[in-house]
């Protein structure tokens, strides 16, 4: 069953980010979290600038992925 995070995007509608087949979630820079999938596909999530070494956004995305994967099969999106 596919699972997704629903992420708000400035001046746009929310975007769905797949939570399946994730191999790595990393704080790539002070403004970007990268999600790497099996097969090498990458999703970049840009956010407000955080202090160097601050991984709160990566942690929030990772926690969201864990949460949505725990949900029942009929609940496929986590806001």
N, C-alpha and C positions, 0 to 999 in steps of 0.2 A: 504494500500500500504506500503510495507516495505521500509524503508529508512536507509541509511548507511553512516558512516564516513569512508573515505579511509585514513588510517594512515600509514605513512612511517615507516618501520622497518629497523634498522641497519643491513646491510649485507643480507637482504632478500627483497622480493617484498612487496608491500603495502598490508596491511591487512584490511578487512572490519569489522567494528564494528557496530552492529545493534543499531539503534536509537529508536526502537519501544519497548514499555512496560518498559521503564526505570523508576525505582522507586527512585534511589538515585545516584548522582555522588559526590564522596567525595575524597578529598586529603587525602589518607590513610597514606602516609609517605612523606618524602622529595623527594622520587624518584618514588612513585606509586600513580596513580589515579585509584580508583575502581569504576566500573559502576555496580550497582546492578539492576537486572531485577525482574519483578513479577515472582513468583515461586522460587525465591532464587538464580538463576544463577548469577554468577559474572564474569566480565571481568576485568582483571588488565592490566593497561597500564603503562609500566615503561618508565621513562624519565630521562634526566640529573638531577643531584642533584640541588635542589632549597633550599633556606634558610628556616629555620624553620618558619612556619606561612605563607609562601608564597604560595598562591593558584592560581597563574597565569595559570598553566597548567590545573587545574580543571576548571577554568573560560573559558579557550580557548575551552576545550572539550564541556562544557555546551553551550557556544555560538554557536559552530558548530552544536550541536544537534538541537538547536532552529532554526538555519538557514536552515538546511536540511529539517526540518519538515515544514517550510514555503514554500519551493519550490513547484512548480507544480508537479502533480502526476507522470509525465513522467520523472522527474529529481530525480533519486533515490539515487545518491551518491554526497557527498560533499568532495572535496579534502582537 
